[in-house]
Amino acid sequence: MGEEKAMKTNRKAESRISEDLESPPPTLGVAILNKEKFLEVLKESDGINDLGLLKNKVLSLKRIIVFPKGDREGILNIDLNGDTVSLRKDVLISELNQILEAQTIGRAKYYLKRLENGVQRIKTNKVSDINLLRWKEYDDVITDSLWMLDKRDTSGAHLGWYWGNFIPQIPHQMMLRYTKKEDWVLDAFVGSGTTLIECRRLGRNGIGIELDPEVTKKARELVEKEKNKHNVTTKVITDDSRTADIETILSQYSVKQVQLLIMHPPYYDIIKFSKGHSDLSQAGSVEEFLEMFGEVVDNATPFLEKGRYFALVIGDKYSKGEWIPLGFLCMNEVLKRGYSLKSIIVKNFEETRAKRNQKELWRYRALVGGFYIFKHEYIMLFKKR
Ligand SMILES: C[S@@+](CC[C@H](N)C(=O)[O-])C[C@H]1O[C@@H](n2cnc3c(N)ncnc32)[C@H](O)[C@@H]1O
């Protein structure tokens, strides 16, 4: 075969492979690779100085990932000696594509090195386990300040029976971003135990304080229903968070400070939780409510480690035709105490069936009364200086 003809055939074959590889939709799921072999191929590719040849090498790597049966290199052979590495398939393919689309050898090698680093090393910040070298795999972690969540997570022990609970995604997101495995989380208004159920799922230790003994009893039962696969401590304590002896509670586990503080207090009197005067929902006025909330902040925040986060979940309310900005008032109580404000997240209220049925009625009332229907609450995020 003449040289020109051979080149033409090669080009044809190359473009056929590309087409084949582009046709299957990027499958979600994980590619478990033989780490040593995979790195060997990446390093070999890194040694190639011709862009076309380098791309050929990467193309055959991509082919193995997409069509595992053609693996002659042993990249997918996890029975061979050595470590394995699990990479999200769609992210890996997109990284390989980036190399294949590079216009210069320098750029291609830059992407190659980045992929190699992501396999070899772990880089996290001080407060979470997110591997920043593989940040593309974390698209379940929310980084926008507007949260539109339309479905409550009702899996496992999350039954959603408690009127006034928050959706599990709130503590879940907070823990993913602001705690590491085995860190300690304190929830000063734990209610039905949502935070502690998430603690069990994510391998964080958790202490929850709740005033109402009936509610704590149920919360305990529910939390126990959730598998404790990371073998963490999750404890529900019946007490008034304004005065609870948190130091003694923590010392039982040889812990002095927690790494994340969560508070989801009553939104003043919107829902009256219990009858006792220690309940924040029984406060006689907004001022008294804020004072009580301030007492909880004063009692709990000394036990939050410096440089760590405090998430306050709170909504506003209407009273006698006036919007009471409870969220911002509570935020001020925390700021007065020297915390730095990291974010104000606005989260939608998910629509329940009951609310959906009353939608038209509320819309009519809003038009008549000239008001807006509450559709959001806040997650105020603070950092201890
Ligand atoms: C908005 S709910 C929290 C719900 C919780 N996030 C959940 O998912 O179930 C507020 C809780 O604070 C409790 N509470 C009110 N005053 C309290 C106080 N002084 N100390 C501890 N808990 C209190 C109420 O009984 C109620 O269960």
Ligand as a Chemical Component Dictionary entry (heavy atoms), coordinates in Angstrom:
data_LIG
# 
_chem_comp.id                   LIG 
_chem_comp.type                 NON-POLYMER 
_chem_comp.pdbx_formal_charge   0 
_chem_comp.three_letter_code    LIG 
# 
loop_
_chem_comp_atom.comp_id 
_chem_comp_atom.atom_id 
_chem_comp_atom.alt_atom_id 
_chem_comp_atom.type_symbol 
_chem_comp_atom.charge 
_chem_comp_atom.model_Cartn_x 
_chem_comp_atom.model_Cartn_y 
_chem_comp_atom.model_Cartn_z 
_chem_comp_atom.pdbx_ordinal 
LIG C1  C1  C 0  -38.711 23.910 63.235 1  
LIG S1  S1  S 1  -38.670 22.610 64.373 2  
LIG C2  C2  C 0  -37.220 21.733 63.951 3  
LIG C3  C3  C 0  -37.507 20.566 63.045 4  
LIG C4  C4  C 0  -36.317 19.725 62.673 5  
LIG N1  N1  N 0  -35.362 20.420 61.849 6  
LIG C5  C5  C 0  -36.789 18.482 61.928 7  
LIG O1  O1  O 0  -36.400 18.255 60.755 8  
LIG O2  O2  O -1 -37.608 17.736 62.486 9  
LIG C6  C6  C 0  -38.250 23.415 65.842 10 
LIG C7  C7  C 0  -38.131 22.518 67.051 11 
LIG O3  O3  O 0  -37.595 23.270 68.132 12 
LIG C8  C8  C 0  -38.136 22.760 69.336 13 
LIG N2  N2  N 0  -37.892 23.785 70.385 14 
LIG C9  C9  C 0  -38.574 24.904 70.658 15 
LIG N3  N3  N 0  -38.015 25.573 71.680 16 
LIG C10 C10 C 0  -36.923 24.859 72.058 17 
LIG C11 C11 C 0  -35.923 25.042 73.043 18 
LIG N4  N4  N 0  -35.943 26.068 73.885 19 
LIG N5  N5  N 0  -34.933 24.108 73.140 20 
LIG C12 C12 C 0  -34.907 23.034 72.316 21 
LIG N6  N6  N 0  -35.835 22.822 71.356 22 
LIG C13 C13 C 0  -36.827 23.719 71.232 23 
LIG C14 C14 C 0  -39.584 22.497 68.986 24 
LIG O4  O4  O 0  -40.184 21.578 69.874 25 
LIG C15 C15 C 0  -39.454 21.971 67.562 26 
LIG O5  O5  O 0  -39.403 20.575 67.565 27 
# 
loop_
_chem_comp_bond.comp_id 
_chem_comp_bond.atom_id_1 
_chem_comp_bond.atom_id_2 
_chem_comp_bond.value_order 
_chem_comp_bond.pdbx_ordinal 
LIG C1  S1  SING 1  
LIG S1  C2  SING 2  
LIG S1  C6  SING 3  
LIG C2  C3  SING 4  
LIG C3  C4  SING 5  
LIG C4  N1  SING 6  
LIG C4  C5  SING 7  
LIG C5  O1  DOUB 8  
LIG C5  O2  SING 9  
LIG C6  C7  SING 10 
LIG C7  O3  SING 11 
LIG C7  C15 SING 12 
LIG O3  C8  SING 13 
LIG C8  N2  SING 14 
LIG C8  C14 SING 15 
LIG N2  C9  SING 16 
LIG N2  C13 SING 17 
LIG C9  N3  DOUB 18 
LIG N3  C10 SING 19 
LIG C10 C11 SING 20 
LIG C10 C13 DOUB 21 
LIG C11 N4  SING 22 
LIG C11 N5  DOUB 23 
LIG N5  C12 SING 24 
LIG C12 N6  DOUB 25 
LIG N6  C13 SING 26 
LIG C14 O4  SING 27 
LIG C14 C15 SING 28 
LIG C15 O5  SING 29 
# 
